[in-house]
Amino acid sequence: MSKSLERLFNGLVKENPTLVLMLGMCPTLAVTTSAYNGLGMGLTTTAVLAMSNMIISMLRKVIPDKIRIPSFIVIIATFVTVMQLILQAYMPDLYKSLGIYIPLIVVNCIILGRAEAYAYKNPVIPSLFDGIGMGLGFTVSLTLIGMLREFIGGCSFFGKELGWFTPVGIFKMAPGAFFVLALLCAIQNKIKIEGAKRGKDVSKIQSGCNSDCANCALDCEKRIDDIEITQEDIDSTAKINAAAIEKELAAKGGE
């Protein structure tokens, strides 16, 4: 269970898809005109992420490697369609507000990225919690951005008018999304810098590292140290290099 909790913490804090990895920028900037929209999009994406991760992990030994991406898209599209119909039936106002961005969840880089990087290579339960963690991280980020934009740009909170001050209209417009996102990213960078000053290891933050070196393609120092180079590997490499040199010399001699 500790590994499952680690996946939750990873998605919420260490590798938050929006504020740390800067993924899913299209819905982040487009639908966060209110906290309600941000929360709705985040929870919808979380449901799709969790279920698609679980199914892809269950089928990881069945799905051929050469067609894994089309297979991922079919699985993800199935859950997106289910969520779209649920929203249309039970939350029509939210469905209309999110509009085209609901079907676009199919090609959200967060969902495809977790399917490729984690769910396709790991057991079902950790993959499920990885999807939940990443989805909740996405939800928290979108809701926070929506709250700030709604409060500053409309002086309201989850649709309730407050009337405390004159709203700054630009925060309800497209530039407002960039301003709020930049502010939140600056805050998390400040926290990261302060943590480094106190001696905390922040090297993996914003690196995409999931601490799973066996299934990792990153060319990091830790992974290089973990690779065992045998004498057989050295001899094989030397033979390949020698054959390449002989072939090049023969070609030059023929000229």
matplotlib code that plots the C-alpha trace (Angstrom):
import matplotlib.pyplot as plt

x = [0.0, 2.9, 3.7, 0.1, 0.3, 3.6, 1.8, -0.9, 1.7, 3.7, 0.7, -0.5, 2.8, 6.1, 5.1, 1.9, 0.9, 0.0, 2.2, 5.3, 5.3, 3.3, 1.1, -2.5, -2.2, -5.1, -7.9, -6.0, -6.0, -9.4, -11.9, -10.7, -12.9, -14.6, -13.8, -16.8, -15.6, -12.1, -13.4, -15.7, -13.0, -10.5, -12.8, -13.9, -10.2, -9.5, -12.2, -10.9, -7.3, -8.0, -10.1, -8.0, -4.8, -6.4, -7.7, -4.4, -2.5, -4.8, -4.2, -0.5, 0.5, -2.1, -1.7, 1.0, 3.7, 3.4, -0.2, -0.2, -0.9, -4.0, -5.1, -4.6, -6.7, -9.6, -9.6, -9.4, -12.0, -14.4, -14.2, -14.4, -17.6, -19.1, -18.2, -19.5, -22.9, -23.0, -22.3, -24.9, -27.5, -26.9, -24.9, -26.1, -24.9, -21.3, -21.5, -22.3, -19.6, -16.9, -18.1, -15.5, -12.9, -14.7, -14.1, -10.6, -9.7, -9.0, -5.8, -4.9, -1.1, -1.4, -3.6, -1.6, 1.6, 0.6, -0.6, 2.7, 5.1, 3.4, 0.2, 1.6, 4.6, 3.2, 0.6, -3.0, -3.3, -0.2, -1.4, -4.9, -3.5, -1.1, -4.1, -6.0, -2.9, -2.3, -6.0, -6.3, -3.2, -4.7, -8.1, -6.5, -4.5, -7.5, -9.8, -7.2, -6.7, -10.4, -11.0, -8.4, -9.7, -13.3, -12.5, -10.3, -12.1, -15.7, -15.5, -17.4, -16.7, -18.2, -20.8, -21.8, -21.4, -19.4, -19.4, -16.2, -14.4, -14.6, -13.6, -10.5, -12.1, -8.9, -8.7, -11.9, -10.3, -7.6, -4.6, -5.9, -5.2, -1.6, -1.2, -2.6, -0.7, 2.5, 1.9, 1.3, 4.3, 6.4, 5.2, 6.0, 9.5, 10.1, 9.1, 11.5, 14.4, 13.8, 13.7, 17.0, 18.5, 17.4, 19.2, 16.2, 16.7, 14.6, 16.5, 13.6, 11.0, 10.1, 12.3, 9.6, 11.3, 9.0, 11.7, 11.1, 14.5, 13.7, 11.0, 12.6, 14.0, 15.5, 19.3, 20.0, 23.0, 21.3, 20.2, 23.7, 25.1, 22.6, 23.7, 25.9, 28.6, 30.0, 33.3, 31.1, 29.5, 33.0, 34.3, 31.2, 31.5, 35.2, 34.4, 31.7, 34.0, 36.9, 34.6, 33.4, 37.0, 38.1, 35.1, 36.0, 39.6, 38.6, 36.4, 39.1, 41.6, 39.1, 39.0]
y = [0.0, 2.3, 2.3, 3.2, 6.2, 7.2, 7.3, 9.6, 11.9, 11.9, 13.1, 15.7, 17.3, 16.0, 15.6, 17.7, 17.5, 21.2, 23.1, 21.0, 19.0, 21.7, 19.2, 19.5, 23.3, 23.5, 22.6, 24.3, 27.7, 27.3, 26.0, 27.6, 30.7, 29.5, 27.2, 25.1, 24.5, 23.7, 21.2, 19.6, 19.2, 17.9, 15.2, 14.1, 13.7, 11.9, 9.3, 8.7, 8.5, 6.1, 3.7, 3.8, 3.2, 0.2, -1.4, -0.8, -2.3, -5.4, -5.8, -4.9, -8.5, -8.9, -5.6, -6.0, -3.5, -2.3, -1.2, -0.1, 3.6, 2.9, 0.5, 3.1, 5.6, 3.1, 2.4, 6.0, 7.1, 4.5, 6.0, 9.6, 8.7, 7.2, 10.4, 12.6, 10.9, 11.0, 14.7, 15.3, 13.4, 14.6, 17.8, 19.6, 23.0, 21.7, 19.8, 22.9, 24.9, 22.4, 21.8, 20.5, 20.0, 16.9, 14.8, 16.3, 14.4, 11.4, 13.0, 14.7, 14.2, 13.5, 10.4, 9.1, 9.9, 7.9, 5.0, 4.8, 5.6, 3.7, 1.7, -0.3, -1.4, -1.8, -3.9, -2.9, -1.4, 1.0, 2.0, 2.8, 4.9, 6.6, 7.6, 8.9, 10.8, 12.5, 13.2, 14.7, 16.8, 18.0, 18.7, 20.7, 22.8, 23.6, 24.3, 26.7, 28.5, 28.7, 30.1, 32.8, 33.8, 33.8, 35.7, 38.4, 38.6, 38.4, 38.9, 35.6, 32.2, 29.1, 31.2, 33.2, 37.0, 38.6, 42.3, 43.1, 45.0, 46.0, 42.9, 43.0, 41.8, 40.7, 37.7, 36.3, 36.6, 34.5, 36.5, 36.0, 32.3, 32.9, 35.4, 33.0, 30.0, 32.0, 33.1, 29.6, 28.2, 31.0, 30.0, 26.3, 27.3, 29.4, 26.5, 24.3, 26.8, 27.2, 23.4, 23.1, 25.7, 23.7, 20.6, 18.8, 16.6, 18.4, 17.0, 14.7, 17.4, 18.6, 15.8, 13.3, 10.8, 8.2, 6.3, 3.2, 2.8, -0.6, 0.9, 4.3, 5.7, 8.9, 9.2, 10.3, 9.8, 7.4, 5.2, 5.1, 4.1, 1.2, -0.3, -3.3, -3.5, -7.0, -8.1, -9.8, -6.4, -4.8, -7.6, -7.4, -3.7, -4.0, -6.5, -4.4, -1.3, -3.4, -4.7, -1.2, 0.1, -2.8, -2.1, 1.6, 0.8, -1.7, 0.8, 3.4, 0.9, 0.1, 3.7]
z = [0.0, 0.6, -3.1, -3.9, -1.5, -3.1, -6.5, -5.0, -3.5, -6.7, -8.7, -6.2, -5.3, -6.7, -10.3, -10.4, -14.1, -14.4, -12.1, -12.2, -15.5, -17.4, -19.2, -20.3, -20.9, -23.4, -20.9, -18.1, -19.9, -21.7, -19.2, -15.9, -16.1, -12.9, -10.0, -11.0, -14.5, -13.3, -10.7, -13.3, -15.9, -13.3, -11.8, -15.3, -16.3, -13.0, -13.7, -17.2, -16.0, -13.2, -15.2, -18.4, -16.3, -14.6, -17.8, -19.7, -16.8, -16.8, -20.6, -20.7, -21.4, -24.1, -26.1, -28.8, -28.5, -32.1, -31.7, -28.1, -28.9, -30.9, -28.2, -25.6, -27.6, -28.0, -24.3, -23.3, -25.8, -24.4, -20.9, -22.3, -24.1, -20.9, -18.9, -21.7, -21.6, -17.8, -17.8, -20.6, -18.7, -15.1, -15.3, -18.5, -17.4, -16.8, -20.1, -22.0, -20.2, -21.0, -24.5, -27.0, -24.2, -23.0, -26.1, -26.4, -23.1, -25.4, -26.7, -23.4, -23.0, -19.3, -19.9, -22.9, -21.0, -17.9, -20.0, -21.9, -19.0, -16.1, -16.7, -19.6, -17.4, -13.9, -11.9, -11.7, -8.2, -8.5, -11.9, -10.6, -7.8, -10.3, -12.3, -9.3, -8.0, -11.4, -11.8, -8.4, -9.0, -12.2, -10.4, -7.6, -10.1, -12.4, -9.4, -7.9, -11.2, -11.7, -8.1, -8.5, -12.0, -10.8, -7.6, -9.2, -12.5, -11.2, -7.4, -6.9, -5.4, -7.0, -8.7, -5.6, -6.0, -3.2, -4.1, -2.1, -4.9, -8.5, -10.6, -12.8, -16.1, -17.8, -15.4, -16.9, -20.4, -22.0, -20.7, -17.1, -17.4, -18.2, -15.4, -12.8, -14.1, -14.1, -10.5, -9.3, -11.1, -9.5, -6.1, -6.6, -7.9, -4.9, -2.6, -4.6, -4.2, -0.5, -0.1, -1.9, 0.4, 3.5, 2.1, 0.6, -2.5, -5.1, -8.1, -9.2, -9.1, -12.6, -14.1, -14.8, -12.7, -11.2, -9.2, -11.3, -12.9, -14.3, -16.6, -17.1, -20.3, -18.8, -19.2, -15.6, -13.4, -11.1, -14.0, -15.4, -12.1, -11.9, -15.2, -14.8, -17.6, -17.9, -19.6, -22.3, -23.1, -23.4, -25.7, -27.9, -28.3, -29.1, -31.8, -33.4, -33.4, -34.9, -37.7, -38.5, -38.7, -41.0, -43.2, -43.4, -44.2, -46.9, -48.5, -48.6, -50.1, -52.8, -53.8]

ax = plt.figure().add_subplot(projection="3d")
ax.plot(x, y, z, "-o")
ax.set_aspect("equal")
plt.show()
